[in-house]
Amino acid sequence: AQSVTQPDIHITVSEGASLELRCNYSYGATPYLFWYVQSPGQGLQLLLKYFSGDTLVQGIKGFEAEFKRSQSSFNLRKPSVHWSDAAEYFCAVGARGGSYIPTFGRGTSLIVHP
Amino acid sequence: DVKVTQSSRYLVKRTGEKVFLECVQDMDHENMFWYRQDPGLGLRLIYFSYDVKMKEKGDIPEGYSVSREKKERFSLILESASTNQTSMYLCASSTGTFSSGANVLTFGAGSRLTVL
């Protein structure tokens, strides 16, 4: 079975600073990888996904992530954080069963200081 | 845009009550899911359904049941609510064919349940 580890429970950055959120996975085959964001009081929204091909993936809101097979990682990055990026971020890896259900990490809470 | 609607954003129930959480999606998705979200534990899958009247247990099904009588609607049922079921419940849906990028889940806004 697949698993996901997000080592950082909380990350605090200053507005305008760069950001990297870590995600490590365990899966026996080629992984399907996702980052979702949850703004306060909202459901989760897909930021980006990796299925195959180019290991650097671009997403919405200026985010990108890089799949590194040798490190079993899929870290999320943003060059300059905005106050509106404060949210909970979830990494996920799929799948099982015919519908490829993803397994989610425990989440990283991003705090942005002005 | 796909829309997943959870009819109740906030509920307060008493121990022992039967609780229904309703979820409706409007894009003809085959798959629907119920997750529970707790601080520090992330999202845990309760049940999922890949077709009408079909259901599969997730990681934490104990104390819960589900119903999917129509493709667009997936209900989560707490037969006898307990205080340890106080949580945020998230419904999601996805298409069933991998080649269409089906692993992407679209989530509702969540239902926050408090059991007293």
Interface residues (C-beta under 8 A of the other chain):
Chain A: I9 Y32 F34 Y36 G41 Q42 G43 L44 Q45 L46 K49 F51 F90 G94 A95 G97 G98 S99 Y100 I101 P102 F104 G105 R106 G107
Chain B: V4 E30 N31 F33 Y35 G40 L41 G42 L43 L45 F48 Y50 E56 L90 A92 S94 G96 F98 G101 A102 N103 V104 L105 T106 F107 G108 A109 G110
